[in-house]
Amino acid sequence: MLRNTRKTALFLPYLLFFALLTGCQSSSEKATTETNDGTVKIEMNKLLGKWQSVTNPKNVIELTNERMFSYYDDLKLSDESLVVYQDCVSRCVPEGVTQMPCMVTDGKRAENCFEVLELTDKSLSYALISGERKVFKFQKM
């Protein structure tokens, strides 16, 4: 049925990253809980639930205690395990990098580590820890 399985398999992880990291940030509504060193404190009651990308409302992620689901226009793209760290201890964080709050998923080829940049009752923003530093922003559904 799918002719370009390799291309589809390569496209879906990129779409997932885009969906996960896209959102909205309001400077007037900066209610992020921060620690003394300026990093975000992840409060699970704020993190869990469904989040919608502001730049593309068809992109939705759902975060549960142990899973991260990604949807595009009601089509489930991924179902990955999710671990949340206040101080990232995952092996995908380079040695010597300052500790930060992060979310780690079990991607198809390797772990995906996302630094949580902002978490409020209504907004979530994070960025992939390695490579290009593109920030993904979401709003609570």
C-alpha positions as CSV (number, residue, x, y, z in Angstrom):
1,M,0.0,0.0,0.0
2,L,2.7,2.5,1.0
3,R,5.2,2.6,-1.9
4,N,7.8,4.9,-0.3
5,T,8.1,3.3,3.1
6,R,11.7,4.6,3.6
7,K,10.7,8.1,2.9
8,T,7.6,7.8,5.1
9,A,9.7,6.4,7.9
10,L,12.1,9.4,7.6
11,F,9.3,12.0,7.3
12,L,7.3,10.9,10.3
13,P,10.0,11.6,13.0
14,Y,10.6,15.1,11.6
15,L,6.9,15.8,11.6
16,L,6.7,14.5,15.2
17,F,9.5,16.9,16.2
18,F,7.8,19.8,14.5
19,A,4.5,18.9,16.1
20,L,6.1,18.5,19.6
21,L,8.0,21.7,19.5
22,T,5.6,24.2,18.0
23,G,3.5,26.4,20.2
24,C,2.7,29.9,21.6
25,Q,4.5,32.1,24.1
26,S,2.9,35.1,25.6
27,S,5.2,37.6,27.3
28,S,2.3,39.0,29.4
29,E,1.5,35.6,30.8
30,K,4.9,34.4,32.1
31,A,3.9,32.2,35.0
32,T,6.7,29.7,34.7
33,T,7.9,28.2,37.9
34,E,11.7,28.7,37.9
35,T,14.4,27.5,40.3
36,N,17.1,29.8,41.8
37,D,19.4,29.3,38.8
38,G,16.7,30.3,36.2
39,T,15.8,26.9,34.9
40,V,12.2,25.8,34.6
41,K,10.8,23.5,37.2
42,I,8.6,20.8,35.6
43,E,5.3,20.4,37.4
44,M,3.7,17.2,36.2
45,N,0.1,18.4,36.8
46,K,0.8,21.3,34.3
47,L,2.7,19.1,31.8
48,L,0.2,16.3,31.4
49,G,-2.6,16.5,28.9
50,K,-3.2,17.6,25.3
51,W,-1.2,20.4,23.7
52,Q,-1.9,22.0,20.4
53,S,0.7,23.8,18.2
54,V,-0.2,27.5,17.7
55,T,1.6,27.7,14.3
56,N,-0.2,24.6,13.0
57,P,-3.3,23.7,14.9
58,K,-3.4,20.2,13.2
59,N,-0.3,19.2,15.2
60,V,-1.3,17.9,18.7
61,I,0.7,16.1,21.3
62,E,-0.6,14.2,24.4
63,L,1.6,13.7,27.4
64,T,0.7,11.1,30.0
65,N,2.8,9.8,33.0
66,E,4.6,7.3,30.8
67,R,3.8,8.0,27.1
68,M,4.0,10.8,24.5
69,F,1.6,10.6,21.6
70,S,1.8,12.8,18.5
71,Y,-1.1,13.4,16.2
72,Y,-1.6,15.3,12.9
73,D,-5.2,16.1,12.0
74,D,-6.4,13.2,14.3
75,L,-4.0,10.7,12.7
76,K,-1.7,9.2,15.3
77,L,1.9,9.6,14.2
78,S,3.8,8.2,17.2
79,D,3.4,6.5,20.5
80,E,6.7,6.7,22.5
81,S,7.7,6.2,26.1
82,L,8.3,9.4,28.0
83,V,10.6,10.1,31.0
84,V,10.7,13.5,32.6
85,Y,13.8,14.7,34.5
86,Q,14.2,17.9,36.6
87,D,18.0,17.5,36.0
88,C,18.5,15.7,32.7
89,V,20.6,12.5,33.3
90,S,20.0,11.0,29.8
91,R,23.0,9.9,27.7
92,C,21.9,12.2,24.9
93,V,23.0,15.3,26.9
94,P,26.6,16.1,26.0
95,E,29.1,15.9,28.8
96,G,29.8,19.3,30.4
97,V,26.4,20.8,29.6
98,T,24.6,22.5,32.4
99,Q,21.9,20.4,34.0
100,M,18.4,21.3,32.8
101,P,14.9,20.0,33.0
102,C,14.1,17.7,30.0
103,M,11.8,15.2,28.5
104,V,13.2,12.0,26.9
105,T,11.4,9.9,24.4
106,D,12.4,6.6,22.8
107,G,12.6,7.6,19.2
108,K,12.8,5.0,16.4
109,R,16.6,5.2,16.1
110,A,17.7,6.8,19.3
111,E,16.5,8.7,22.4
112,N,15.1,12.2,21.7
113,C,16.0,14.7,24.4
114,F,14.0,17.9,24.7
115,E,14.9,20.8,27.0
116,V,11.9,22.3,28.6
117,L,12.1,26.1,28.2
118,E,8.8,27.2,29.5
119,L,5.9,25.5,31.3
120,T,2.8,27.3,32.5
121,D,-0.9,26.3,32.8
122,K,-1.5,27.3,29.2
123,S,1.8,27.1,27.4
124,L,4.7,24.7,26.8
125,S,7.9,25.3,24.9
126,Y,10.9,23.1,24.4
127,A,13.8,22.5,22.1
128,L,15.7,19.4,20.9
129,I,18.9,19.4,22.9
130,S,21.2,18.5,20.1
131,G,21.6,20.0,16.6
132,E,19.6,23.0,15.5
133,R,18.1,24.9,18.4
134,K,14.6,25.3,17.0
135,V,12.0,26.1,19.8
136,F,8.6,24.3,19.6
137,K,5.7,26.0,21.3
138,F,2.3,24.6,22.3
139,Q,-0.9,25.8,24.0
140,K,-3.0,23.7,26.3
141,M,-6.2,22.3,24.8
